Amino acid sequence: MKRAIAGILLLVGMGVAPALAWDGNGGLRRDIRHDQAKIAYDRHELRRDLYHGNYAAARGERREIRRESRDLNRDRRELYWDRH
């Protein structure tokens, strides 16, 4: 009897979880805006580091910009494919 009740609760939980997790791409759009802001700030830091001649820090900023750009492109691609 306990197994049957546990099984039913598990099936109900598995059916409800995706409906609760879906936010209508609002979270994805928020993540895109956050990534854009991080890239803008990293570009500011890159310009500052280059102006002061700190080329090692500039290399790190370029690495961060590439990583954030890849994440941004991945999010945009996911948003595009969710619409179609």
KEFI-477031 format. One line per field, with one value per atom (N, C-alpha, C, O, CB): y, x, z; atom name; residue number from 1. Coordinates in pm, 1 decimal. Glycine has a CB too. Layout:
BEGIN
yy c(Y_...) .
xx c(X_...) .
zz c(Z_...) .
atom c(CA_...) .
seq c(NUM_...) .
//
This chain:
BEGIN
yy c(-119.6_0.0_126.6_222.5_-0.6_125.6_242.8_263.6_377.0_227.1_154.3_165.5_224.9_306.2_29.0_186.6_238.5_388.2_463.9_165.0_430.8_573.2_650.7_758.4_596.0_595.1_661.7_671.1_772.9_586.4_567.1_568.3_672.1_742.2_432.0_682.4_781.2_922.9_1009.1_761.2_946.4_1078.2_1113.4_1228.4_1083.5_1013.7_1036.3_1074.2_1166.9_911.0_1003.8_1036.3_1174.9_1248.9_931.8_1209.6_1343.0_1449.6_1552.1_1354.6_1425.8_1521.9_1539.9_1651.6_1478.0_1430.5_1440.5_1515.2_1579.5_1300.8_1507.5_1577.9_1726.2_1806.3_1516.6_1763.5_1903.2_1980.7_2100.4_1912.0_1915.8_1984.5_2063.7_2178.5_1883.9_2010.3_2091.4_2214.6_2318.7_2006.9_2203.8_2318.4_2428.9_2547.0_2275.8_2392.7_2492.6_2551.3_2666.4_2431.7_2474.8_2521.0_2615.3_2695.8_2402.2_2608.1_2690.2_2832.3_2854.1_2632.0_2928.8_3067.8_3153.1_3275.8_3124.9_3092.4_3166.4_3243.4_3351.4_3260.0_3192.2_3253.7_3381.7_3450.2_3282.4_3416.3_3536.0_3522.4_3617.9_3564.0_3405.0_3382.1_3386.0_3434.3_3250.2_3335.6_3336.6_3479.5_3515.9_3249.6_3559.4_3699.4_3776.1_3860.4_3766.3_3747.0_3810.9_3770.6_3852.8_3774.0_3645.4_3597.6_3665.8_3697.6_3445.1_3688.2_3757.0_3900.3_3946.6_3756.8_3970.7_4108.1_4111.2_4201.4_4172.0_4013.9_4006.3_3983.1_4045.9_3894.3_3893.3_3867.1_3991.8_4020.8_3749.5_4064.9_4186.0_4289.5_4356.3_4244.3_4302.6_4397.6_4356.4_4441.4_4408.9_4225.4_4177.9_4201.8_4237.3_4029.9_4182.7_4207.0_4355.8_4391.1_4158.7_4443.5_4587.6_4627.7_4708.7_4667.2_4572.1_4604.6_4549.2_4615.7_4549.7_4428.6_4370.5_4453.1_4468.4_4224.4_4505.7_4591.9_4720.0_4769.4_4625.9_4773.5_4892.2_4861.3_4939.3_4940.8_4746.6_4708.0_4683.4_4716.1_4583.0_4626.2_4603.3_4735.8_4749.3_4526.8_4833.7_4964.7_5029.2_5088.4_5056.5_5017.4_5073.4_5006.3_5073.7_5058.8_4872.7_4799.7_4834.7_4850.1_4648.5_4847.4_4884.1_5027.3_5055.6_4869.7_5116.4_5254.9_5263.6_5341.3_5340.3_5183.4_5185.0_5093.4_5088.0_5144.9_5022.3_4936.8_4803.7_4738.8_5008.9_4761.9_4634.4_4526.4_4490.1_4642.8_4476.8_4386.1_4246.5_4178.4_4376.0_4203.0_4071.8_4072.7_3977.6_4033.1_4179.7_4191.5_4205.6_4153.6_4313.1_4275.6_4291.2_4156.0_4129.5_4386.8_4070.3_3936.3_3859.2_3789.0_3859.1_3872.7_3806.9_3861.5_3786.1_3823.1_3992.7_4053.1_4004.7_3977.9_4206.1_3993.5_3940.7_3799.1_3762.1_3944.0_3719.7_3581.6_3580.6_3501.2_3506.7_3669.0_3677.8_3722.4_3670.6_3775.0_3818.1_3866.1_3753.7_3738.1_3986.0_3675.7_3562.4_3461.7_3412.9_3492.4_3430.4_3333.4_3384.3_3310.4_3304.2_3510.7_3567.1_3577.8_3558.6_3704.7_3608.1_3616.4_3480.4_3470.4_3671.5_3375.7_3240.3_3207.9_3151.8_3134.3_3243.4_3217.7_3298.0_3246.9_3252.4_3422.8_3507.1_3449.9_3443.9_3650.1_3408.0_3350.1_3221.1_3195.0_3324.1_3140.5_3016.9_3048.0_2981.5_2935.0_3150.0_3188.3_3243.0_3210.9_3291.9_3325.5_3379.4_3268.2_3269.8_3481.8_3171.3_3059.4_2978.8_2937.3_2968.1_2957.1_2882.4_2958.3_2897.9_2855.1_3088.9_3170.4_3165.0_3154.3_3315.9_3172.4_3166.0_3032.2_3028.4_3188.9_2922.7_2791.0_2763.0_2682.0_2683.1_2827.5_2810.0_2877.5_2835.4_2866.3_2981.5_3052.0_2976.7_2993.5_3191.5_2894.4_2825.4_2681.7_2610.3_2831.0) .
xx c(81.8_0.0_86.7_57.8_-93.4_192.7_280.7_349.9_369.1_385.5_386.7_451.2_356.6_398.6_500.5_232.0_134.1_114.4_111.3_-0.1_101.1_84.1_208.9_199.4_53.3_327.1_451.7_464.5_510.3_572.7_424.9_429.6_336.7_373.7_394.5_217.9_121.5_172.6_165.1_-16.3_224.9_279.3_397.9_414.1_322.0_479.6_593.7_546.4_600.2_682.9_447.1_394.6_330.9_349.1_292.5_256.9_196.5_304.7_296.0_101.6_406.7_516.7_591.3_629.6_613.1_612.6_682.5_598.0_652.9_718.3_468.0_380.1_369.0_349.6_243.5_380.9_364.9_496.4_494.3_312.1_608.4_738.4_768.3_811.3_848.3_748.4_777.3_688.1_732.8_762.1_564.0_474.3_518.9_504.1_330.9_572.2_619.6_753.3_782.9_631.8_833.6_965.8_959.1_1050.3_1054.9_855.1_846.3_808.8_709.1_744.2_888.1_861.6_836.8_841.3_977.5_811.3_779.2_896.2_876.5_668.1_1015.8_1138.6_1175.6_1268.9_1124.8_1106.1_1141.3_1277.2_1354.8_1036.6_1306.4_1436.9_1547.9_1657.4_1438.9_1520.6_1620.2_1647.4_1762.2_1573.8_1543.4_1561.4_1638.5_1722.5_1424.8_1610.0_1681.3_1828.3_1915.8_1617.0_1855.1_1992.1_2065.9_2184.2_1994.5_1997.6_2058.4_2094.9_2204.9_1961.9_2003.6_2032.5_2148.8_2232.5_1907.9_2153.9_2262.0_2395.7_2495.8_2234.8_2397.3_2519.6_2564.5_2684.0_2498.1_2469.8_2504.6_2567.0_2663.7_2380.9_2512.2_2567.5_2708.0_2795.7_2475.7_2729.6_2862.2_2964.3_3078.7_2857.3_2924.1_3014.2_3048.7_3164.4_2950.4_2949.2_2975.2_3073.7_3163.3_2843.1_3057.8_3149.2_3288.9_3388.5_3095.4_3296.6_3427.0_3497.9_3619.9_3410.3_3423.4_3483.5_3538.0_3643.6_3380.2_3464.1_3511.4_3643.2_3738.2_3404.6_3647.4_3769.7_3884.3_3999.2_3745.1_3854.0_3956.0_4015.9_4137.9_3896.1_3930.1_3979.7_4065.3_4169.3_3862.9_4021.3_4097.0_4233.8_4335.1_4018.3_4236.0_4363.0_4458.1_4578.2_4337.6_4405.5_4490.7_4543.4_4658.1_4413.1_4459.7_4501.4_4616.6_4710.3_4383.2_4608.8_4712.5_4829.8_4926.2_4653.1_4824.0_4935.0_4942.0_5046.6_5061.8_4832.0_4827.9_4779.9_4662.3_4733.7_4873.1_4837.5_4799.5_4721.0_4952.1_4853.6_4815.5_4668.8_4595.2_4906.8_4627.2_4486.7_4396.8_4285.2_4467.3_4445.5_4367.8_4344.9_4237.1_4438.7_4447.6_4432.1_4323.0_4242.7_4566.2_4320.6_4216.3_4078.0_3980.9_4244.8_4069.0_3940.1_3892.4_3773.7_3950.3_3985.2_3946.6_3893.7_3797.9_4065.8_3956.3_3911.7_3770.2_3686.0_4010.0_3744.4_3610.4_3507.1_3395.4_3610.9_3544.3_3451.4_3416.9_3300.8_3511.7_3516.3_3488.5_3394.9_3301.0_3620.0_3420.6_3336.6_3192.8_3097.7_3394.6_3178.2_3044.4_2974.1_2852.8_3051.7_3048.6_2988.7_2938.2_2831.4_3089.9_3015.1_2968.1_2839.6_2746.0_3076.9_2835.3_2715.7_2597.6_2485.8_2741.1_2622.2_2516.0_2463.2_2341.9_2566.6_2551.8_2509.2_2431.3_2334.3_2629.5_2473.1_2402.0_2260.0_2164.2_2479.5_2247.4_2115.6_2027.5_1908.8_2129.3_2085.1_2007.0_1960.0_1846.4_2090.0_2048.6_2012.2_1898.7_1805.4_2135.9_1906.5_1802.2_1669.8_1564.2_1843.7_1674.8_1554.2_1494.1_1372.4_1584.9_1579.2_1531.6_1465.1_1357.6_1647.3_1526.3_1470.6_1345.7_1262.8_1574.1_1329.6_1207.0_1088.4_974.1_1225.0_1115.2_1006.6_958.6_844.0_1051.3_1043.9_1004.8_967.1_932.0_1116.7) .
zz c(0.0_0.0_0.0_-71.5_120.8_80.7_85.8_-48.5_-92.4_197.9_-112.8_-243.4_-346.5_-429.0_-290.4_-343.4_-438.9_-419.2_-516.3_-424.3_-294.9_-267.1_-307.8_-366.7_-118.1_-275.8_-312.9_-465.3_-517.3_-253.4_-536.0_-682.4_-741.7_-835.9_-737.1_-688.3_-737.6_-712.2_-799.9_-670.3_-591.1_-559.6_-650.0_-690.9_-412.8_-680.1_-769.0_-909.1_-969.7_-775.2_-960.4_-1093.5_-1097.5_-1194.2_-1136.5_-993.7_-987.6_-980.2_-1047.8_-866.6_-898.1_-886.0_-1016.3_-1051.0_-778.4_-1089.5_-1217.3_-1320.5_-1410.1_-1269.5_-1309.3_-1402.4_-1373.0_-1464.4_-1399.8_-1247.8_-1209.0_-1221.1_-1249.5_-1066.2_-1200.6_-1197.9_-1324.9_-1313.1_-1175.7_-1446.0_-1565.3_-1577.4_-1625.5_-1689.4_-1534.7_-1542.0_-1446.6_-1478.1_-1510.2_-1332.3_-1237.3_-1280.2_-1248.3_-1098.6_-1351.4_-1391.3_-1511.4_-1529.9_-1423.4_-1592.9_-1712.3_-1673.7_-1604.9_-1811.6_-1717.7_-1683.8_-1808.2_-1799.7_-1604.1_-1920.9_-2041.9_-2099.2_-2155.0_-2014.9_-2087.5_-2137.9_-2065.1_-2107.0_-2284.1_-1957.7_-1881.1_-1816.4_-1813.0_-1774.9_-1765.2_-1704.1_-1805.7_-1777.0_-1632.4_-1924.7_-2031.0_-2077.9_-2103.4_-2148.9_-2089.1_-2127.9_-2020.3_-2051.7_-2153.3_-1895.2_-1785.0_-1786.5_-1759.5_-1650.0_-1817.6_-1826.3_-1941.8_-1929.2_-1843.8_-2053.3_-2167.6_-2128.3_-2158.7_-2289.8_-2061.0_-2018.0_-1919.3_-1924.2_-1954.4_-1830.9_-1733.3_-1803.4_-1769.0_-1631.2_-1901.2_-1977.0_-2054.4_-2060.9_-2073.9_-2112.6_-2185.3_-2091.9_-2128.5_-2254.0_-1972.5_-1875.9_-1832.3_-1816.9_-1753.5_-1812.3_-1773.4_-1883.5_-1855.3_-1738.3_-2008.9_-2121.4_-2129.5_-2152.3_-2254.3_-2110.9_-2115.6_-2005.6_-2029.4_-2101.1_-1886.6_-1777.2_-1804.0_-1775.7_-1644.7_-1858.0_-1891.1_-1999.3_-1994.8_-1938.1_-2095.0_-2198.1_-2136.4_-2176.0_-2307.5_-2038.3_-1966.4_-1894.7_-1901.1_-1864.6_-1826.5_-1757.0_-1855.2_-1825.5_-1672.7_-1971.4_-2073.9_-2120.3_-2129.2_-2193.8_-2149.7_-2191.7_-2083.2_-2112.2_-2227.5_-1958.8_-1847.8_-1834.6_-1816.0_-1717.6_-1844.4_-1832.7_-1946.7_-1924.6_-1830.6_-2068.0_-2181.1_-2166.2_-2201.0_-2313.1_-2114.8_-2095.7_-1995.8_-2014.4_-2048.1_-1889.6_-1786.2_-1819.0_-1742.5_-1653.4_-1929.6_-1970.0_-1897.3_-1897.2_-1949.6_-1835.4_-1764.2_-1862.5_-1864.8_-1637.5_-1942.5_-2052.0_-2004.5_-2070.5_-2148.6_-1891.7_-1837.8_-1794.2_-1820.5_-1718.5_-1728.1_-1686.8_-1810.1_-1812.2_-1591.4_-1912.0_-2034.8_-2101.4_-2154.6_-2131.9_-2098.0_-2154.7_-2079.8_-2141.3_-2149.0_-1948.4_-1869.3_-1901.0_-1907.5_-1721.0_-1920.7_-1955.7_-2091.7_-2110.6_-1955.1_-2186.6_-2318.6_-2306.7_-2374.6_-2415.6_-2220.3_-2198.1_-2139.5_-2181.2_-2103.6_-2042.7_-1983.1_-2086.0_-2088.9_-1864.1_-2170.1_-2272.9_-2369.9_-2407.8_-2349.3_-2410.3_-2500.6_-2434.3_-2497.2_-2542.3_-2306.4_-2235.7_-2223.4_-2248.9_-2096.0_-2184.4_-2170.3_-2305.6_-2313.8_-2103.8_-2410.7_-2544.1_-2590.0_-2650.5_-2644.9_-2561.2_-2595.8_-2520.3_-2577.3_-2563.9_-2391.7_-2311.3_-2365.2_-2373.2_-2162.8_-2401.7_-2456.1_-2586.9_-2607.0_-2477.7_-2675.3_-2802.4_-2781.7_-2852.8_-2891.6_-2685.0_-2654.1_-2604.9_-2644.3_-2548.0_-2518.2_-2468.0_-2579.6_-2586.8_-2356.8_-2666.7_-2778.8_-2872.1_-2919.5_-2857.4_-2898.2_-2985.4_-2920.8_-2989.5_-3012.8_-2791.5_-2721.8_-2725.7_-2744.9_-2576.4_-2707.8_-2714.1_-2854.1_-2869.0_-2674.2_-2957.7_-3096.0_-3123.8_-3183.8_-3194.3_-3081.6_-3111.3_-3029.5_-3071.0_-3085.6_-2914.5_-2836.7_-2905.3_-2887.6_-2695.2_-2983.2_-3051.5_-3174.4_-3216.1_-3091.2_-3233.0_-3357.2_-3332.8_-3426.7_-3458.5) .
atom c(N_CA_C_O_CB_N_CA_C_O_CB_N_CA_C_O_CB_N_CA_C_O_CB_N_CA_C_O_CB_N_CA_C_O_CB_N_CA_C_O_CB_N_CA_C_O_CB_N_CA_C_O_CB_N_CA_C_O_CB_N_CA_C_O_CB_N_CA_C_O_CB_N_CA_C_O_CB_N_CA_C_O_CB_N_CA_C_O_CB_N_CA_C_O_CB_N_CA_C_O_CB_N_CA_C_O_CB_N_CA_C_O_CB_N_CA_C_O_CB_N_CA_C_O_CB_N_CA_C_O_CB_N_CA_C_O_CB_N_CA_C_O_CB_N_CA_C_O_CB_N_CA_C_O_CB_N_CA_C_O_CB_N_CA_C_O_CB_N_CA_C_O_CB_N_CA_C_O_CB_N_CA_C_O_CB_N_CA_C_O_CB_N_CA_C_O_CB_N_CA_C_O_CB_N_CA_C_O_CB_N_CA_C_O_CB_N_CA_C_O_CB_N_CA_C_O_CB_N_CA_C_O_CB_N_CA_C_O_CB_N_CA_C_O_CB_N_CA_C_O_CB_N_CA_C_O_CB_N_CA_C_O_CB_N_CA_C_O_CB_N_CA_C_O_CB_N_CA_C_O_CB_N_CA_C_O_CB_N_CA_C_O_CB_N_CA_C_O_CB_N_CA_C_O_CB_N_CA_C_O_CB_N_CA_C_O_CB_N_CA_C_O_CB_N_CA_C_O_CB_N_CA_C_O_CB_N_CA_C_O_CB_N_CA_C_O_CB_N_CA_C_O_CB_N_CA_C_O_CB_N_CA_C_O_CB_N_CA_C_O_CB_N_CA_C_O_CB_N_CA_C_O_CB_N_CA_C_O_CB_N_CA_C_O_CB_N_CA_C_O_CB_N_CA_C_O_CB_N_CA_C_O_CB_N_CA_C_O_CB_N_CA_C_O_CB_N_CA_C_O_CB_N_CA_C_O_CB_N_CA_C_O_CB_N_CA_C_O_CB_N_CA_C_O_CB_N_CA_C_O_CB_N_CA_C_O_CB_N_CA_C_O_CB_N_CA_C_O_CB_N_CA_C_O_CB_N_CA_C_O_CB_N_CA_C_O_CB_N_CA_C_O_CB) .
seq c(1_1_1_1_1_2_2_2_2_2_3_3_3_3_3_4_4_4_4_4_5_5_5_5_5_6_6_6_6_6_7_7_7_7_7_8_8_8_8_8_9_9_9_9_9_10_10_10_10_10_11_11_11_11_11_12_12_12_12_12_13_13_13_13_13_14_14_14_14_14_15_15_15_15_15_16_16_16_16_16_17_17_17_17_17_18_18_18_18_18_19_19_19_19_19_20_20_20_20_20_21_21_21_21_21_22_22_22_22_22_23_23_23_23_23_24_24_24_24_24_25_25_25_25_25_26_26_26_26_26_27_27_27_27_27_28_28_28_28_28_29_29_29_29_29_30_30_30_30_30_31_31_31_31_31_32_32_32_32_32_33_33_33_33_33_34_34_34_34_34_35_35_35_35_35_36_36_36_36_36_37_37_37_37_37_38_38_38_38_38_39_39_39_39_39_40_40_40_40_40_41_41_41_41_41_42_42_42_42_42_43_43_43_43_43_44_44_44_44_44_45_45_45_45_45_46_46_46_46_46_47_47_47_47_47_48_48_48_48_48_49_49_49_49_49_50_50_50_50_50_51_51_51_51_51_52_52_52_52_52_53_53_53_53_53_54_54_54_54_54_55_55_55_55_55_56_56_56_56_56_57_57_57_57_57_58_58_58_58_58_59_59_59_59_59_60_60_60_60_60_61_61_61_61_61_62_62_62_62_62_63_63_63_63_63_64_64_64_64_64_65_65_65_65_65_66_66_66_66_66_67_67_67_67_67_68_68_68_68_68_69_69_69_69_69_70_70_70_70_70_71_71_71_71_71_72_72_72_72_72_73_73_73_73_73_74_74_74_74_74_75_75_75_75_75_76_76_76_76_76_77_77_77_77_77_78_78_78_78_78_79_79_79_79_79_80_80_80_80_80_81_81_81_81_81_82_82_82_82_82_83_83_83_83_83_84_84_84_84_84) .
//
